[in-house]
Amino acid sequence: MDLCKKCDKLLIPDEITMTKKLINRGTTVYYCVDCLAEAFDIKRKDIEAKIQYFKDIECTLFS
């Protein structure tokens, strides 16, 4: 059971994977979509679109 480092929200696997993709593949500190969006100063929908993009191109982290 992983929680967002910033807001303590229970994370889904896509949020964990996106944290690894954006920050560092080896990280053990994870963030929810909202906190990732805030950290990178972008909209939540942009993070969600990137998640879908990586799934569509069959990125190995998202399989």
All heavy atoms as TSV, in Angstrom:
chain	resi	resn	atom	element	x	y	z
A	1	MET	N	N	0.848	-1.176	0.000
A	1	MET	CA	C	0.000	0.000	0.000
A	1	MET	C	C	0.896	1.243	0.000
A	1	MET	O	O	1.573	1.531	0.975
A	1	MET	CB	C	-0.909	-0.032	1.225
A	1	MET	CG	C	-1.773	1.184	1.351
A	1	MET	SD	S	-2.993	1.084	2.662
A	1	MET	CE	C	-2.019	1.436	4.085
A	2	ASP	N	N	0.903	1.949	-1.105
A	2	ASP	CA	C	1.734	3.142	-1.223
A	2	ASP	C	C	0.868	4.397	-1.126
A	2	ASP	O	O	-0.232	4.453	-1.678
A	2	ASP	CB	C	2.474	3.140	-2.560
A	2	ASP	CG	C	3.541	2.064	-2.610
A	2	ASP	OD1	O	4.416	2.089	-1.743
A	2	ASP	OD2	O	3.478	1.219	-3.512
A	3	LEU	N	N	1.406	5.396	-0.447
A	3	LEU	CA	C	0.713	6.667	-0.272
A	3	LEU	C	C	1.517	7.788	-0.910
A	3	LEU	O	O	2.745	7.730	-0.962
A	3	LEU	CB	C	0.525	6.969	1.214
A	3	LEU	CG	C	-0.260	5.960	2.040
A	3	LEU	CD1	C	-0.214	6.341	3.510
A	3	LEU	CD2	C	-1.685	5.850	1.548
A	4	CYS	N	N	0.812	8.820	-1.363
A	4	CYS	CA	C	1.467	10.007	-1.908
A	4	CYS	C	C	2.315	10.644	-0.813
A	4	CYS	O	O	1.847	10.836	0.317
A	4	CYS	CB	C	0.416	10.995	-2.416
A	4	CYS	SG	S	1.116	12.547	-3.016
A	5	LYS	N	N	3.538	10.964	-1.155
A	5	LYS	CA	C	4.473	11.562	-0.196
A	5	LYS	C	C	3.985	12.916	0.312
A	5	LYS	O	O	4.201	13.274	1.452
A	5	LYS	CB	C	5.851	11.711	-0.866
A	5	LYS	CG	C	6.889	12.413	-0.038
A	5	LYS	CD	C	7.335	11.576	1.126
A	5	LYS	CE	C	8.500	12.265	1.809
A	5	LYS	NZ	N	8.945	11.579	2.967
A	6	LYS	N	N	3.270	13.638	-0.539
A	6	LYS	CA	C	2.858	14.990	-0.176
A	6	LYS	C	C	1.499	15.037	0.527
A	6	LYS	O	O	1.353	15.710	1.528
A	6	LYS	CB	C	2.833	15.871	-1.421
A	6	LYS	CG	C	2.541	17.314	-1.121
A	6	LYS	CD	C	2.718	18.193	-2.317
A	6	LYS	CE	C	2.416	19.636	-1.934
A	6	LYS	NZ	N	2.406	20.498	-3.084
A	7	CYS	N	N	0.492	14.300	-0.003
A	7	CYS	CA	C	-0.869	14.446	0.528
A	7	CYS	C	C	-1.421	13.190	1.194
A	7	CYS	O	O	-2.548	13.193	1.679
A	7	CYS	CB	C	-1.820	14.917	-0.572
A	7	CYS	SG	S	-2.175	13.665	-1.829
A	8	ASP	N	N	-0.652	12.114	1.224
A	8	ASP	CA	C	-1.037	10.848	1.854
A	8	ASP	C	C	-2.220	10.140	1.192
A	8	ASP	O	O	-2.842	9.272	1.803
A	8	ASP	CB	C	-1.332	11.024	3.351
A	8	ASP	CG	C	-0.074	11.316	4.149
A	8	ASP	OD1	O	0.994	10.800	3.765
A	8	ASP	OD2	O	-0.153	12.062	5.143
A	9	LYS	N	N	-2.534	10.480	-0.054
A	9	LYS	CA	C	-3.605	9.792	-0.775
A	9	LYS	C	C	-3.116	8.395	-1.158
A	9	LYS	O	O	-1.952	8.215	-1.513
A	9	LYS	CB	C	-3.956	10.586	-2.041
A	9	LYS	CG	C	-4.970	9.917	-2.927
A	9	LYS	CD	C	-5.129	10.670	-4.243
A	9	LYS	CE	C	-5.780	9.755	-5.245
A	9	LYS	NZ	N	-5.424	10.065	-6.604
A	10	LEU	N	N	-4.016	7.413	-1.100
A	10	LEU	CA	C	-3.698	6.067	-1.542
A	10	LEU	C	C	-3.470	6.091	-3.052
A	10	LEU	O	O	-4.281	6.638	-3.802
A	10	LEU	CB	C	-4.836	5.108	-1.192
A	10	LEU	CG	C	-4.602	3.640	-1.490
A	10	LEU	CD1	C	-3.404	3.108	-0.702
A	10	LEU	CD2	C	-5.839	2.837	-1.162
A	11	LEU	N	N	-2.356	5.524	-3.497
A	11	LEU	CA	C	-1.980	5.610	-4.908
A	11	LEU	C	C	-2.436	4.395	-5.703
A	11	LEU	O	O	-2.491	3.288	-5.191
A	11	LEU	CB	C	-0.461	5.739	-5.031
A	11	LEU	CG	C	0.147	6.969	-4.388
A	11	LEU	CD1	C	1.667	6.883	-4.442
A	11	LEU	CD2	C	-0.333	8.242	-5.050
A	12	ILE	N	N	-2.714	4.650	-6.975
A	12	ILE	CA	C	-2.999	3.572	-7.911
A	12	ILE	C	C	-1.696	3.269	-8.667
A	12	ILE	O	O	-0.785	4.105	-8.693
A	12	ILE	CB	C	-4.146	3.927	-8.880
A	12	ILE	CG1	C	-3.795	5.153	-9.719
A	12	ILE	CG2	C	-5.450	4.132	-8.111
A	12	ILE	CD1	C	-4.789	5.450	-10.836
A	13	PRO	N	N	-1.590	2.093	-9.265
A	13	PRO	CA	C	-0.337	1.729	-9.953
A	13	PRO	C	C	0.127	2.738	-11.010
A	13	PRO	O	O	1.327	2.988	-11.137
A	13	PRO	CB	C	-0.668	0.380	-10.584
A	13	PRO	CG	C	-1.692	-0.204	-9.669
A	13	PRO	CD	C	-2.528	0.976	-9.229
A	14	ASP	N	N	-0.807	3.344	-11.752
A	14	ASP	CA	C	-0.401	4.327	-12.768
A	14	ASP	C	C	0.300	5.532	-12.158
A	14	ASP	O	O	1.210	6.106	-12.761
A	14	ASP	CB	C	-1.610	4.802	-13.580
A	14	ASP	CG	C	-2.098	3.771	-14.577
A	14	ASP	OD1	O	-1.364	2.789	-14.845
A	14	ASP	OD2	O	-3.206	3.948	-15.105
A	15	GLU	N	N	-0.108	5.940	-10.969
A	15	GLU	CA	C	0.530	7.080	-10.311
A	15	GLU	C	C	1.952	6.725	-9.871
A	15	GLU	O	O	2.871	7.539	-10.022
A	15	GLU	CB	C	-0.308	7.529	-9.110
A	15	GLU	CG	C	-1.625	8.149	-9.525
A	15	GLU	CD	C	-2.574	8.410	-8.382
A	15	GLU	OE1	O	-2.708	7.528	-7.493
A	15	GLU	OE2	O	-3.184	9.485	-8.377
A	16	ILE	N	N	2.127	5.528	-9.383
A	16	ILE	CA	C	3.460	5.069	-8.992
A	16	ILE	C	C	4.368	5.016	-10.218
A	16	ILE	O	O	5.498	5.514	-10.198
A	16	ILE	CB	C	3.376	3.699	-8.304
A	16	ILE	CG1	C	2.638	3.844	-6.972
A	16	ILE	CG2	C	4.761	3.085	-8.108
A	16	ILE	CD1	C	2.244	2.535	-6.337
A	17	THR	N	N	3.846	4.458	-11.291
A	17	THR	CA	C	4.634	4.334	-12.513
A	17	THR	C	C	4.959	5.698	-13.109
A	17	THR	O	O	6.081	5.932	-13.570
A	17	THR	CB	C	3.882	3.464	-13.538
A	17	THR	OG1	O	3.581	2.213	-12.925
A	17	THR	CG2	C	4.711	3.235	-14.772
A	18	MET	N	N	4.004	6.612	-13.092
A	18	MET	CA	C	4.254	7.945	-13.655
A	18	MET	C	C	5.304	8.682	-12.827
A	18	MET	O	O	6.138	9.392	-13.378
A	18	MET	CB	C	2.950	8.745	-13.731
A	18	MET	CG	C	3.062	9.944	-14.613
A	18	MET	SD	S	3.472	9.436	-16.303
A	18	MET	CE	C	3.631	10.993	-17.082
A	19	THR	N	N	5.277	8.498	-11.519
A	19	THR	CA	C	6.319	9.094	-10.677
A	19	THR	C	C	7.682	8.572	-11.096
A	19	THR	O	O	8.636	9.341	-11.251
A	19	THR	CB	C	6.068	8.776	-9.183
A	19	THR	OG1	O	4.810	9.314	-8.783
A	19	THR	CG2	C	7.174	9.355	-8.316
A	20	LYS	N	N	7.768	7.261	-11.307
A	20	LYS	CA	C	9.040	6.673	-11.742
A	20	LYS	C	C	9.463	7.224	-13.097
A	20	LYS	O	O	10.640	7.486	-13.331
A	20	LYS	CB	C	8.921	5.156	-11.809
A	20	LYS	CG	C	8.839	4.512	-10.460
A	20	LYS	CD	C	8.752	3.014	-10.562
A	20	LYS	CE	C	8.743	2.405	-9.185
A	20	LYS	NZ	N	9.172	1.029	-9.170
A	21	LYS	N	N	8.514	7.405	-14.000
A	21	LYS	CA	C	8.813	7.896	-15.352
A	21	LYS	C	C	9.296	9.346	-15.303
A	21	LYS	O	O	10.239	9.710	-15.988
A	21	LYS	CB	C	7.561	7.769	-16.226
A	21	LYS	CG	C	7.783	8.046	-17.676
A	21	LYS	CD	C	8.497	6.891	-18.331
A	21	LYS	CE	C	8.535	7.093	-19.828
A	21	LYS	NZ	N	9.422	6.166	-20.480
A	22	LEU	N	N	8.658	10.169	-14.488
A	22	LEU	CA	C	8.978	11.599	-14.465
A	22	LEU	C	C	10.144	11.954	-13.543
A	22	LEU	O	O	10.865	12.907	-13.809
A	22	LEU	CB	C	7.754	12.409	-14.040
A	22	LEU	CG	C	6.594	12.435	-15.023
A	22	LEU	CD1	C	5.411	13.171	-14.414
A	22	LEU	CD2	C	7.003	13.082	-16.332
A	23	ILE	N	N	10.310	11.211	-12.470
A	23	ILE	CA	C	11.307	11.595	-11.477
A	23	ILE	C	C	12.549	10.713	-11.552
A	23	ILE	O	O	13.649	11.197	-11.795
A	23	ILE	CB	C	10.696	11.604	-10.063
A	23	ILE	CG1	C	9.613	12.686	-10.015
A	23	ILE	CG2	C	11.764	11.836	-9.006
A	23	ILE	CD1	C	8.860	12.783	-8.737
A	24	ASN	N	N	12.367	9.418	-11.318
A	24	ASN	CA	C	13.505	8.508	-11.351
A	24	ASN	C	C	12.970	7.090	-11.256
A	24	ASN	O	O	12.179	6.789	-10.366
A	24	ASN	CB	C	14.445	8.794	-10.185
A	24	ASN	CG	C	15.678	7.924	-10.185
A	24	ASN	OD1	O	15.606	6.722	-10.388
A	24	ASN	ND2	N	16.817	8.542	-9.951
A	25	ARG	N	N	13.433	6.252	-12.125
A	25	ARG	CA	C	12.954	4.866	-12.159
A	25	ARG	C	C	13.192	4.126	-10.851
A	25	ARG	O	O	12.446	3.232	-10.485
A	25	ARG	CB	C	13.668	4.127	-13.291
A	25	ARG	CG	C	12.770	3.297	-14.090
A	25	ARG	CD	C	13.508	2.696	-15.247
A	25	ARG	NE	N	12.484	2.133	-16.097
A	25	ARG	CZ	C	12.695	1.472	-17.176
A	25	ARG	NH1	N	13.923	1.287	-17.586
A	25	ARG	NH2	N	11.707	1.002	-17.880
A	26	GLY	N	N	14.197	4.496	-10.127
A	26	GLY	CA	C	14.542	3.811	-8.894
A	26	GLY	C	C	13.943	4.416	-7.632
A	26	GLY	O	O	14.211	3.935	-6.537
A	27	THR	N	N	13.124	5.442	-7.778
A	27	THR	CA	C	12.579	6.099	-6.593
A	27	THR	C	C	11.662	5.180	-5.796
A	27	THR	O	O	11.035	4.272	-6.335
A	27	THR	CB	C	11.817	7.389	-6.969
A	27	THR	OG1	O	11.517	8.106	-5.762
A	27	THR	CG2	C	10.531	7.110	-7.712
A	28	THR	N	N	11.613	5.426	-4.514
A	28	THR	CA	C	10.673	4.720	-3.645
A	28	THR	C	C	9.721	5.717	-2.989
A	28	THR	O	O	8.969	5.367	-2.086
A	28	THR	CB	C	11.414	3.911	-2.562
A	28	THR	OG1	O	12.251	4.790	-1.817
A	28	THR	CG2	C	12.249	2.798	-3.188
A	29	VAL	N	N	9.776	6.966	-3.439
A	29	VAL	CA	C	8.893	8.028	-2.963
A	29	VAL	C	C	7.958	8.363	-4.119
A	29	VAL	O	O	8.415	8.716	-5.209
A	29	VAL	CB	C	9.705	9.273	-2.553
A	29	VAL	CG1	C	8.799	10.412	-2.156
A	29	VAL	CG2	C	10.662	8.927	-1.435
A	30	TYR	N	N	6.647	8.238	-3.886
A	30	TYR	CA	C	5.681	8.381	-4.969
A	30	TYR	C	C	4.702	9.516	-4.709
A	30	TYR	O	O	4.473	9.896	-3.559
A	30	TYR	CB	C	4.908	7.073	-5.146
A	30	TYR	CG	C	5.803	5.880	-5.305
A	30	TYR	CD1	C	5.841	4.882	-4.337
A	30	TYR	CD2	C	6.634	5.751	-6.404
A	30	TYR	CE1	C	6.666	3.782	-4.471
A	30	TYR	CE2	C	7.467	4.653	-6.545
A	30	TYR	CZ	C	7.476	3.674	-5.581
A	30	TYR	OH	O	8.302	2.592	-5.706
A	31	TYR	N	N	4.111	10.020	-5.804
A	31	TYR	CA	C	3.163	11.125	-5.737
A	31	TYR	C	C	1.912	10.814	-6.546
A	31	TYR	O	O	1.986	10.124	-7.561
A	31	TYR	CB	C	3.805	12.404	-6.291
A	31	TYR	CG	C	5.017	12.824	-5.502
A	31	TYR	CD1	C	6.289	12.422	-5.879
A	31	TYR	CD2	C	4.891	13.601	-4.363
A	31	TYR	CE1	C	7.411	12.786	-5.146
A	31	TYR	CE2	C	6.006	13.970	-3.619
A	31	TYR	CZ	C	7.255	13.561	-4.020
A	31	TYR	OH	O	8.350	13.918	-3.283
A	32	CYS	N	N	0.785	11.359	-6.111
A	32	CYS	CA	C	-0.458	11.205	-6.865
A	32	CYS	C	C	-0.423	12.134	-8.088
A	32	CYS	O	O	0.452	13.003	-8.201
A	32	CYS	CB	C	-1.659	11.527	-5.978
A	32	CYS	SG	S	-1.799	13.258	-5.495
A	33	VAL	N	N	-1.373	11.964	-8.972
A	33	VAL	CA	C	-1.424	12.762	-10.203
A	33	VAL	C	C	-1.518	14.250	-9.870
A	33	VAL	O	O	-0.836	15.077	-10.481
A	33	VAL	CB	C	-2.596	12.316	-11.099
A	33	VAL	CG1	C	-2.816	13.293	-12.240
A	33	VAL	CG2	C	-2.347	10.925	-11.642
A	34	ASP	N	N	-2.338	14.605	-8.898
A	34	ASP	CA	C	-2.498	16.021	-8.547
A	34	ASP	C	C	-1.196	16.636	-8.037
A	34	ASP	O	O	-0.837	17.751	-8.424
A	34	ASP	CB	C	-3.604	16.195	-7.507
A	34	ASP	CG	C	-4.978	15.877	-8.066
A	34	ASP	OD1	O	-5.260	16.252	-9.229
A	34	ASP	OD2	O	-5.778	15.245	-7.347
A	35	CYS	N	N	-0.485	15.915	-7.192
A	35	CYS	CA	C	0.779	16.438	-6.661
A	35	CYS	C	C	1.878	16.470	-7.722
A	35	CYS	O	O	2.700	17.386	-7.738
A	35	CYS	CB	C	1.202	15.642	-5.430
A	35	CYS	SG	S	0.108	15.914	-4.005
A	36	LEU	N	N	1.879	15.486	-8.624
A	36	LEU	CA	C	2.837	15.529	-9.743
A	36	LEU	C	C	2.562	16.743	-10.627
A	36	LEU	O	O	3.489	17.454	-11.026
A	36	LEU	CB	C	2.732	14.257	-10.586
A	36	LEU	CG	C	3.440	13.023	-10.075
A	36	LEU	CD1	C	3.073	11.817	-10.922
A	36	LEU	CD2	C	4.948	13.219	-10.067
A	37	ALA	N	N	1.297	16.971	-10.923
A	37	ALA	CA	C	0.933	18.114	-11.759
A	37	ALA	C	C	1.355	19.425	-11.103
A	37	ALA	O	O	1.906	20.310	-11.757
A	37	ALA	CB	C	-0.571	18.115	-12.034
A	38	GLU	N	N	1.137	19.526	-9.815
A	38	GLU	CA	C	1.537	20.728	-9.090
A	38	GLU	C	C	3.054	20.905	-9.114
A	38	GLU	O	O	3.558	22.003	-9.347
A	38	GLU	CB	C	1.042	20.648	-7.644
A	38	GLU	CG	C	1.325	21.891	-6.834
A	38	GLU	CD	C	0.823	21.763	-5.406
A	38	GLU	OE1	O	-0.254	21.193	-5.184
A	38	GLU	OE2	O	1.536	22.246	-4.505
A	39	ALA	N	N	3.786	19.829	-8.903
A	39	ALA	CA	C	5.247	19.891	-8.867
A	39	ALA	C	C	5.825	20.324	-10.210
A	39	ALA	O	O	6.826	21.039	-10.259
A	39	ALA	CB	C	5.821	18.543	-8.462
A	40	PHE	N	N	5.199	19.893	-11.304
A	40	PHE	CA	C	5.697	20.230	-12.636
A	40	PHE	C	C	4.976	21.437	-13.234
A	40	PHE	O	O	5.214	21.795	-14.381
A	40	PHE	CB	C	5.585	19.016	-13.565
A	40	PHE	CG	C	6.615	17.968	-13.272
A	40	PHE	CD1	C	6.322	16.896	-12.444
A	40	PHE	CD2	C	7.886	18.070	-13.804
A	40	PHE	CE1	C	7.277	15.934	-12.153
A	40	PHE	CE2	C	8.854	17.117	-13.524
A	40	PHE	CZ	C	8.551	16.050	-12.693
A	41	ASP	N	N	4.082	22.039	-12.446
A	41	ASP	CA	C	3.334	23.234	-12.853
A	41	ASP	C	C	2.583	23.010	-14.170
A	41	ASP	O	O	2.694	23.803	-15.110
A	41	ASP	CB	C	4.264	24.448	-12.957
A	41	ASP	CG	C	3.489	25.755	-13.007
A	41	ASP	OD1	O	2.381	25.807	-12.444
A	41	ASP	OD2	O	3.994	26.716	-13.623
A	42	ILE	N	N	1.868	21.895	-14.220
A	42	ILE	CA	C	1.022	21.578	-15.371
A	42	ILE	C	C	-0.334	21.104	-14.858
A	42	ILE	O	O	-0.530	20.920	-13.661
A	42	ILE	CB	C	1.663	20.499	-16.276
A	42	ILE	CG1	C	1.951	19.223	-15.493
A	42	ILE	CG2	C	2.932	21.015	-16.931
A	42	ILE	CD1	C	2.488	18.088	-16.341
A	43	LYS	N	N	-1.257	20.904	-15.768
A	43	LYS	CA	C	-2.604	20.483	-15.392
A	43	LYS	C	C	-2.679	18.968	-15.210
A	43	LYS	O	O	-1.947	18.216	-15.847
A	43	LYS	CB	C	-3.597	20.923	-16.465
A	43	LYS	CG	C	-3.751	22.425	-16.535
A	43	LYS	CD	C	-4.752	22.779	-17.620
A	43	LYS	CE	C	-5.118	24.228	-17.626
A	43	LYS	NZ	N	-4.100	25.159	-17.901
A	44	ARG	N	N	-3.613	18.559	-14.350
A	44	ARG	CA	C	-3.840	17.134	-14.093
A	44	ARG	C	C	-4.102	16.378	-15.395
A	44	ARG	O	O	-3.600	15.291	-15.602
A	44	ARG	CB	C	-5.025	16.977	-13.130
A	44	ARG	CG	C	-5.415	15.559	-12.892
A	44	ARG	CD	C	-6.716	15.436	-12.101
A	44	ARG	NE	N	-7.094	14.060	-12.023
A	44	ARG	CZ	C	-6.768	13.228	-11.050
A	44	ARG	NH1	N	-6.040	13.663	-10.034
A	44	ARG	NH2	N	-7.152	11.969	-11.070
A	45	LYS	N	N	-4.886	16.993	-16.280
A	45	LYS	CA	C	-5.237	16.323	-17.533
A	45	LYS	C	C	-4.005	16.055	-18.391
A	45	LYS	O	O	-3.977	15.093	-19.159
A	45	LYS	CB	C	-6.288	17.108	-18.311
A	45	LYS	CG	C	-5.802	18.418	-18.869
A	45	LYS	CD	C	-6.872	19.121	-19.669
A	45	LYS	CE	C	-6.269	20.398	-20.238
A	45	LYS	NZ	N	-7.111	21.003	-21.231
A	46	ASP	N	N	-2.976	16.888	-18.260
A	46	ASP	CA	C	-1.737	16.665	-19.008
A	46	ASP	C	C	-1.011	15.416	-18.509
A	46	ASP	O	O	-0.477	14.647	-19.304
A	46	ASP	CB	C	-0.817	17.884	-18.909
A	46	ASP	CG	C	-1.415	19.117	-19.570
A	46	ASP	OD1	O	-2.169	18.959	-20.556
A	46	ASP	OD2	O	-1.146	20.236	-19.088
A	47	ILE	N	N	-0.997	15.217	-17.195
A	47	ILE	CA	C	-0.399	14.008	-16.632
A	47	ILE	C	C	-1.200	12.786	-17.076
A	47	ILE	O	O	-0.634	11.772	-17.493
A	47	ILE	CB	C	-0.347	14.064	-15.084
A	47	ILE	CG1	C	0.532	15.211	-14.604
A	47	ILE	CG2	C	0.097	12.724	-14.498
A	47	ILE	CD1	C	2.007	14.959	-14.607
A	48	GLU	N	N	-2.530	12.886	-17.003
A	48	GLU	CA	C	-3.377	11.767	-17.414
A	48	GLU	C	C	-3.195	11.442	-18.894
A	48	GLU	O	O	-3.171	10.267	-19.279
A	48	GLU	CB	C	-4.842	12.085	-17.114
A	48	GLU	CG	C	-5.123	12.123	-15.625
A	48	GLU	CD	C	-6.480	12.693	-15.275
A	48	GLU	OE1	O	-7.078	13.426	-16.107
A	48	GLU	OE2	O	-6.953	12.414	-14.154
A	49	ALA	N	N	-3.022	12.473	-19.723
A	49	ALA	CA	C	-2.789	12.252	-21.153
A	49	ALA	C	C	-1.450	11.547	-21.374
A	49	ALA	O	O	-1.338	10.671	-22.237
A	49	ALA	CB	C	-2.828	13.578	-21.906
A	50	LYS	N	N	-0.440	11.912	-20.612
A	50	LYS	CA	C	0.869	11.261	-20.728
A	50	LYS	C	C	0.793	9.792	-20.294
A	50	LYS	O	O	1.418	8.934	-20.912
A	50	LYS	CB	C	1.926	11.984	-19.887
A	50	LYS	CG	C	2.604	13.108	-20.604
A	50	LYS	CD	C	3.323	12.591	-21.820
A	50	LYS	CE	C	4.180	13.658	-22.407
A	50	LYS	NZ	N	4.612	13.343	-23.764
A	51	ILE	N	N	0.040	9.521	-19.252
A	51	ILE	CA	C	-0.146	8.133	-18.821
A	51	ILE	C	C	-0.750	7.329	-19.960
A	51	ILE	O	O	-0.266	6.240	-20.295
A	51	ILE	CB	C	-1.020	8.050	-17.549
A	51	ILE	CG1	C	-0.244	8.590	-16.345
A	51	ILE	CG2	C	-1.478	6.605	-17.300
A	51	ILE	CD1	C	-1.079	8.770	-15.088
A	52	GLN	N	N	-1.790	7.871	-20.568
A	52	GLN	CA	C	-2.439	7.175	-21.678
A	52	GLN	C	C	-1.488	7.024	-22.862
A	52	GLN	O	O	-1.432	5.973	-23.497
A	52	GLN	CB	C	-3.717	7.898	-22.109
A	52	GLN	CG	C	-4.535	7.107	-23.099
A	52	GLN	CD	C	-4.927	5.734	-22.571
A	52	GLN	OE1	O	-5.454	5.614	-21.476
A	52	GLN	NE2	N	-4.657	4.688	-23.338
A	53	TYR	N	N	-0.700	8.050	-23.138
A	53	TYR	CA	C	0.279	7.998	-24.222
A	53	TYR	C	C	1.275	6.855	-23.995
A	53	TYR	O	O	1.540	6.063	-24.902
A	53	TYR	CB	C	1.010	9.335	-24.338
A	53	TYR	CG	C	2.215	9.275	-25.238
A	53	TYR	CD1	C	2.076	9.262	-26.623
A	53	TYR	CD2	C	3.502	9.205	-24.707
A	53	TYR	CE1	C	3.193	9.187	-27.453
A	53	TYR	CE2	C	4.612	9.132	-25.525
A	53	TYR	CZ	C	4.454	9.120	-26.902
A	53	TYR	OH	O	5.559	9.040	-27.720
A	54	PHE	N	N	1.821	6.775	-22.787
A	54	PHE	CA	C	2.799	5.727	-22.496
A	54	PHE	C	C	2.178	4.340	-22.586
A	54	PHE	O	O	2.823	3.389	-23.015
A	54	PHE	CB	C	3.449	5.946	-21.135
A	54	PHE	CG	C	4.395	7.120	-21.112
A	54	PHE	CD1	C	4.275	8.118	-20.154
A	54	PHE	CD2	C	5.413	7.239	-22.041
A	54	PHE	CE1	C	5.146	9.192	-20.125
A	54	PHE	CE2	C	6.295	8.308	-22.030
A	54	PHE	CZ	C	6.153	9.289	-21.064
A	55	LYS	N	N	0.921	4.216	-22.189
A	55	LYS	CA	C	0.222	2.936	-22.345
A	55	LYS	C	C	0.026	2.607	-23.820
A	55	LYS	O	O	0.218	1.464	-24.237
A	55	LYS	CB	C	-1.131	2.982	-21.643
A	55	LYS	CG	C	-1.029	2.911	-20.149
A	55	LYS	CD	C	-2.413	2.949	-19.537
A	55	LYS	CE	C	-2.359	2.752	-18.045
A	55	LYS	NZ	N	-3.707	2.703	-17.454
A	56	ASP	N	N	-0.355	3.605	-24.604
A	56	ASP	CA	C	-0.595	3.411	-26.027
A	56	ASP	C	C	0.658	2.977	-26.787
A	56	ASP	O	O	0.582	2.175	-27.710
A	56	ASP	CB	C	-1.164	4.674	-26.689
A	56	ASP	CG	C	-2.590	4.968	-26.242
A	56	ASP	OD1	O	-3.255	4.086	-25.655
A	56	ASP	OD2	O	-3.049	6.111	-26.479
A	57	ILE	N	N	1.804	3.508	-26.397
A	57	ILE	CA	C	3.048	3.124	-27.065
A	57	ILE	C	C	3.693	1.899	-26.420
A	57	ILE	O	O	4.800	1.530	-26.751
A	57	ILE	CB	C	4.057	4.293	-27.156
A	57	ILE	CG1	C	4.549	4.720	-25.772
A	57	ILE	CG2	C	3.488	5.463	-27.940
A	57	ILE	CD1	C	5.785	5.612	-25.808
A	58	GLU	N	N	2.964	1.321	-25.472
A	58	GLU	CA	C	3.388	0.091	-24.789
A	58	GLU	C	C	4.710	0.250	-24.040
A	58	GLU	O	O	5.584	-0.615	-24.085
A	58	GLU	CB	C	3.423	-1.072	-25.761
A	58	GLU	CG	C	2.055	-1.341	-26.367
A	58	GLU	CD	C	2.036	-2.478	-27.372
A	58	GLU	OE1	O	3.089	-3.127	-27.580
A	58	GLU	OE2	O	0.968	-2.707	-27.938
A	59	CYS	N	N	4.836	1.366	-23.357
A	59	CYS	CA	C	6.003	1.600	-22.492
A	59	CYS	C	C	6.061	0.463	-21.472
A	59	CYS	O	O	5.069	0.139	-20.829
A	59	CYS	CB	C	5.855	2.945	-21.785
A	59	CYS	SG	S	7.145	3.269	-20.564
A	60	THR	N	N	7.221	-0.126	-21.314
A	60	THR	CA	C	7.366	-1.296	-20.437
A	60	THR	C	C	7.052	-0.985	-18.977
A	60	THR	O	O	6.645	-1.878	-18.239
A	60	THR	CB	C	8.767	-1.907	-20.554
A	60	THR	OG1	O	9.742	-0.909	-20.242
A	60	THR	CG2	C	9.012	-2.469	-21.944
A	61	LEU	N	N	7.220	0.249	-18.552
A	61	LEU	CA	C	6.889	0.592	-17.173
A	61	LEU	C	C	5.381	0.497	-16.907
A	61	LEU	O	O	4.958	0.260	-15.788
A	61	LEU	CB	C	7.364	2.009	-16.830
A	61	LEU	CG	C	8.848	2.201	-16.578
A	61	LEU	CD1	C	9.163	3.670	-16.364
A	61	LEU	CD2	C	9.305	1.390	-15.402
A	62	PHE	N	N	4.585	0.709	-17.937
A	62	PHE	CA	C	3.132	0.715	-17.777
A	62	PHE	C	C	2.482	-0.609	-18.140
A	62	PHE	O	O	1.274	-0.686	-18.305
A	62	PHE	CB	C	2.506	1.837	-18.623
A	62	PHE	CG	C	2.742	3.198	-18.023
A	62	PHE	CD1	C	3.871	3.916	-18.332
A	62	PHE	CD2	C	1.831	3.750	-17.142
A	62	PHE	CE1	C	4.102	5.173	-17.777
A	62	PHE	CE2	C	2.046	4.997	-16.578
A	62	PHE	CZ	C	3.180	5.704	-16.901
A	63	SER	N	N	3.250	-1.671	-18.267
A	63	SER	CA	C	2.647	-2.963	-18.623
A	63	SER	C	C	2.509	-3.878	-17.440
A	63	SER	O	O	2.931	-3.639	-16.388
A	63	SER	CB	C	3.437	-3.643	-19.712
A	63	SER	OG	O	4.804	-3.695	-19.437
